[in-house]
Amino acid sequence: MASADNNATDDAMPALTQPVLVVDDYSTMRRILRSLLEQIGFTHIVEAEDGGTALNKLRSEPFGLVISDWNMEPMSGLQLLKAVRSDAQLKALPFIMVTAESKPENVVAAKAAGVNNYIVKPFNAETLSKKIEAVLGALK
């Protein structure tokens, strides 16, 4: 008998009802992201203030998407992404990186680590929605 995978979302679950984990060490940015996600129509949004906390949440409950800031301490968004991609239970989880910097080397590093999409701050709900749809498919 196969064991249930606690961290895989049901493929039949509509994108907007899948839990989204927002990871940022800046509480104002988490609130902004939550507000934008709610404007788009997401209904289940969970927050984490750093990569370590995010990883613990990811390992304890299922999520359909991670949106993480790049610049965090003590675990950066890139380190979180690498940890997610190296975990057999989490490796297929859609992951979007958010950063204030558009340095080509950062984009290359994130892509090499397996990021699904990349957003440069500042951005609005429309931009966020397009980036999410590029990863999850049509939201509505």
C-alpha positions as CSV (number, residue, x, y, z in Angstrom):
1,M,0.0,0.0,0.0
2,A,1.5,3.3,-1.0
3,S,1.7,6.0,1.6
4,A,-0.1,9.3,1.1
5,D,2.1,12.2,0.0
6,N,1.4,15.0,2.4
7,N,3.0,17.6,0.3
8,A,1.4,17.0,-3.1
9,T,-1.7,19.0,-4.1
10,D,-4.6,17.4,-5.8
11,D,-4.2,18.0,-9.6
12,A,-8.0,18.5,-9.8
13,M,-7.9,21.3,-7.2
14,P,-8.6,24.7,-8.8
15,A,-5.6,26.9,-8.8
16,L,-7.2,29.7,-6.7
17,T,-8.1,27.3,-3.9
18,Q,-4.6,25.8,-3.6
19,P,-2.7,26.9,-0.5
20,V,0.0,29.5,-1.3
21,L,3.0,30.0,0.9
22,V,4.3,33.6,1.0
23,V,7.9,33.8,2.3
24,D,9.5,37.2,3.1
25,D,11.3,38.5,6.2
26,Y,9.7,41.9,5.7
27,S,6.2,41.8,7.2
28,T,5.0,44.7,5.0
29,M,5.9,42.8,1.9
30,R,4.1,39.7,3.1
31,R,1.0,41.9,3.7
32,I,1.3,43.4,0.2
33,L,1.7,40.0,-1.4
34,R,-1.3,38.6,0.6
35,S,-3.4,41.5,-0.6
36,L,-2.4,41.1,-4.2
37,L,-3.1,37.3,-4.0
38,E,-6.5,38.0,-2.5
39,Q,-7.2,40.6,-5.3
40,I,-6.4,37.8,-7.8
41,G,-8.8,35.5,-6.0
42,F,-6.6,33.2,-3.9
43,T,-8.4,32.1,-0.8
44,H,-5.8,30.1,1.3
45,I,-2.6,32.1,1.9
46,V,0.0,31.2,4.6
47,E,2.9,33.3,5.6
48,A,6.5,32.5,6.7
49,E,9.0,35.1,7.9
50,D,12.1,33.2,6.7
51,G,13.3,30.2,4.7
52,G,13.7,27.9,7.7
53,T,10.2,28.5,8.9
54,A,8.9,28.1,5.3
55,L,10.7,24.7,4.9
56,N,9.1,23.5,8.1
57,K,5.6,24.6,6.9
58,L,6.2,23.0,3.5
59,R,7.1,19.7,5.2
60,S,4.1,19.7,7.5
61,E,1.2,20.8,5.2
62,P,0.5,20.7,1.4
63,F,0.9,23.8,-0.7
64,G,0.2,24.5,-4.4
65,L,2.6,27.4,-4.8
66,V,5.5,29.1,-3.0
67,I,6.2,32.8,-3.6
68,S,9.5,33.7,-1.9
69,D,11.7,36.7,-1.5
70,W,15.3,36.3,-2.5
71,N,17.0,38.4,0.1
72,M,16.3,36.9,3.6
73,E,18.3,35.8,6.6
74,P,19.3,33.3,7.8
75,M,18.1,31.2,4.9
76,S,17.8,33.1,1.6
77,G,15.1,32.5,-1.0
78,L,17.7,30.8,-3.2
79,Q,18.7,28.5,-0.4
80,L,15.1,27.7,0.3
81,L,14.5,26.9,-3.4
82,K,17.5,24.6,-3.4
83,A,16.2,22.8,-0.3
84,V,12.8,22.4,-1.9
85,R,14.2,21.1,-5.1
86,S,16.4,18.6,-3.2
87,D,13.5,17.2,-1.2
88,A,11.8,14.2,-2.9
89,Q,8.4,15.2,-1.4
90,L,8.6,18.9,-2.4
91,K,10.8,19.0,-5.6
92,A,7.8,19.4,-8.0
93,L,6.3,22.3,-6.0
94,P,5.8,25.4,-8.2
95,F,8.1,28.2,-6.9
96,I,8.2,31.9,-7.8
97,M,11.1,34.1,-6.7
98,V,10.6,37.7,-5.8
99,T,13.5,40.2,-5.7
100,A,14.3,43.9,-5.8
101,E,17.2,43.2,-8.1
102,S,17.1,42.2,-11.8
103,K,20.8,41.2,-12.0
104,P,21.2,38.7,-14.8
105,E,23.4,36.5,-12.6
106,N,20.6,36.2,-10.0
107,V,18.1,35.2,-12.7
108,V,20.6,32.6,-14.0
109,A,21.2,31.3,-10.5
110,A,17.5,31.0,-9.8
111,K,16.8,29.3,-13.1
112,A,19.7,26.9,-12.5
113,A,18.3,26.0,-9.1
114,G,14.9,25.2,-10.6
115,V,12.7,28.3,-10.1
116,N,9.5,28.3,-12.1
117,N,9.3,32.1,-12.5
118,Y,10.9,35.3,-11.3
119,I,9.3,38.7,-10.4
120,V,11.2,41.9,-9.9
121,K,9.8,44.4,-7.4
122,P,7.8,46.6,-7.7
123,F,4.9,44.8,-9.3
124,N,1.1,44.9,-9.3
125,A,-1.7,42.3,-9.2
126,E,-1.8,42.0,-12.9
127,T,1.9,41.2,-13.2
128,L,1.7,38.8,-10.3
129,S,-1.3,37.1,-11.9
130,K,0.5,36.7,-15.2
131,K,3.6,35.2,-13.5
132,I,1.4,32.8,-11.6
133,E,-0.6,31.8,-14.7
134,A,2.7,31.1,-16.5
135,V,3.4,28.5,-13.8
136,L,0.0,27.1,-12.8
137,G,-2.1,27.7,-16.0
138,A,-5.3,29.8,-16.2
139,L,-6.6,30.9,-12.8
140,K,-10.2,31.4,-13.8
